[in-house]
Amino acid sequence: MPKTRLLQTYWRKTLRITAVLVAVWFVATFVVVYYAADLNRFSFLGFPLGFFMAAQGSLLIYVALVWFYARYMNRLDKECGVAEE
C-alpha cells in the first residue's frame, strides 16, 4: 500500500476511534448526570446507581477509555508503520 494511502487510512481510523470514545465520554459525563435522579431507582453494589456513577462509575469509565485508546493506537501505529520504538 502506498505511504500516502496508508497515512490516510491511519488518520481516518484515528478520527473514528476518537469520535467514538468522545461520545462514550460525553454519555458517561453528561447524560448520566442528567438522568441521575432516575438512575437512583436502581442499585449497584448496594448504592443508588446515579450516586455510584457520579462517585466511582464514571471514573472507572474514564480509566477504561484511556486504556483502550492507548492499546488501540499502539496497535494501529505498528500496523501503519509509524510506531515509536
C-alpha positions as CSV (number, residue, x, y, z in Angstrom):
1,M,0.0,0.0,0.0
2,P,1.4,3.4,-0.9
3,K,2.6,5.5,2.0
4,T,0.1,8.3,1.4
5,R,-2.8,5.9,1.3
6,L,-1.6,4.2,4.5
7,L,-1.4,7.6,6.3
8,Q,-4.9,8.5,5.1
9,T,-6.1,5.2,6.5
10,Y,-4.3,5.8,9.7
11,W,-5.8,9.3,10.1
12,R,-9.3,8.1,9.2
13,K,-9.1,5.3,11.8
14,T,-7.7,7.7,14.4
15,L,-10.6,10.2,13.9
16,R,-13.1,7.4,14.0
17,I,-11.9,5.9,17.3
18,T,-11.5,9.4,18.8
19,A,-15.1,10.3,17.9
20,V,-16.5,7.1,19.4
21,L,-14.5,7.5,22.6
22,V,-15.6,11.1,22.9
23,A,-19.2,10.0,22.5
24,V,-18.7,7.5,25.3
25,W,-17.1,10.1,27.5
26,F,-20.0,12.5,26.8
27,V,-22.5,9.9,27.8
28,A,-20.6,9.0,31.0
29,T,-20.1,12.6,32.0
30,F,-23.3,14.5,31.0
31,V,-26.1,12.1,30.2
32,V,-25.6,10.0,33.3
33,V,-25.6,13.1,35.5
34,Y,-28.7,14.5,33.7
35,Y,-30.6,11.3,34.5
36,A,-29.0,10.7,37.9
37,A,-32.3,11.0,39.8
38,D,-34.0,8.5,37.5
39,L,-31.0,6.1,37.8
40,N,-31.2,6.2,41.6
41,R,-34.2,3.8,41.4
42,F,-31.7,1.1,40.6
43,S,-28.8,0.0,42.8
44,F,-25.3,-1.2,42.1
45,L,-23.2,-2.8,44.9
46,G,-25.8,-1.5,47.4
47,F,-25.6,2.1,46.2
48,P,-28.1,4.0,44.1
49,L,-26.8,3.8,40.5
50,G,-26.8,7.6,40.0
51,F,-24.7,8.1,43.1
52,F,-22.3,5.3,42.2
53,M,-21.8,6.6,38.6
54,A,-21.1,10.1,40.0
55,A,-18.7,8.9,42.7
56,Q,-16.9,6.0,41.1
57,G,-18.5,4.6,37.9
58,S,-17.6,7.5,35.6
59,L,-14.0,7.4,36.9
60,L,-13.8,3.7,36.0
61,I,-15.1,4.5,32.5
62,Y,-12.5,7.2,32.1
63,V,-9.7,4.9,33.0
64,A,-11.1,2.2,30.6
65,L,-11.3,4.8,27.8
66,V,-7.6,5.8,28.3
67,W,-6.5,2.2,28.5
68,F,-8.5,1.2,25.3
69,Y,-7.2,4.3,23.4
70,A,-3.6,3.6,24.2
71,R,-3.9,0.0,23.3
72,Y,-5.7,0.7,20.1
73,M,-3.4,3.4,19.0
74,N,-0.2,1.3,19.7
75,R,-1.6,-1.5,17.6
76,L,-2.6,1.0,14.8
77,D,0.8,2.6,14.9
78,K,2.5,-0.7,14.4
79,E,0.1,-1.6,11.6
80,C,0.7,1.6,9.7
81,G,4.4,1.7,10.4
82,V,4.5,4.9,12.5
83,A,5.2,3.2,15.9
84,E,7.8,4.6,18.2
85,E,10.5,2.3,19.4
